Every structure is written in C-alpha cells, then in structure tokens.
Amino acid sequence: MTRIQVLGIGSPFGDDRAGWRAVEALRQSAALEGLPRGALALHILDRPGVNLIRYLAGAERVIIVDAARGSGPPGTLRRWDGAALLDPGEIFSSHGAGVAAALRLAAALGPLPDIAVHGIEVADVGMEAALSQPVAAALPRLIRRIETEIREAIA
C-alpha cells in the first residue's frame, strides 16, 4: 500500500499547469530521495472529476496540488485540510466543483484518508503553455512546503 499519494491536478493550459509542474518537480526532488519503497506515489491528473476517488483508496494520506482562485494575488499559496475540504465554499480550486464534489462523494462512500489540498492562486488560466510569472515564482515555495509535509508524514 502506498502511504502517500500526491495528485497534481490541472490541464495543459497556462497557470492551470501549476499542479502538474509541482509533481514534475517532486519527481526530481533530492529532498525526497531515500524514502521507503512504496511510501510515495506521484500522479499528474488532467481534470479527473470523480475519477479522483480511485486515488484515495488505500492511501493513508493524499496531497492534492492545484491551481486556486480566491481573493489573494496570483502566486499566493493556500492549504486546506480536514472538514474544510467537504465544504464546497472552502475550496477555491480552478476545478473546484470537480475536486470538491469528488471529495464529498468519496466521504459519502466511506472513510477518507488524511487529505490536504495545496493551492496556488492564479488570476486567469488562459491558453498559454507557460506559467505566469507570479505563479512560476511561487512554485519553489510550494514544492518545499509539500516536500516538508511528505517527510514529516513518513518520519
């Protein structure tokens, strides 16, 4: 059983790639080298909707990384966990309805693993291939936060 699943949610468009880019960086992370075999699985998901549920099964902890829309400036980092994840008013993901609905459905079907959502505030997803400057600049901080969370959970 994989203890921790990290799910980078997004699409190939602009800042919506932020979750994907975070997982790509985590795959290369020296800070995560030497973890026990099977302790960590990293996935890139293209707007998974309710298919998100299959990644919750069997995990002790799930970390979701996604672009977020709220009231902060682009590049602002956010983190949600616990009961807040089941409140549709609390998740500001750019895929908010899909992520929140999938989590609520999963909770109705049975117990959830420990879940955290790391969001990076975006202004507009756009159709570009590159991340905006504020999101790209904040990405290393987001990656360090997730690396720390993973190391603490496995310790």
Summary of the structure (lengths in Angstrom):
residues: 155
radius of gyration: 14.4
end to end distance: 16.6
largest distance: 40.5
contacts: 515
relative contact order: 0.26
helix: 42%
strand: 23%
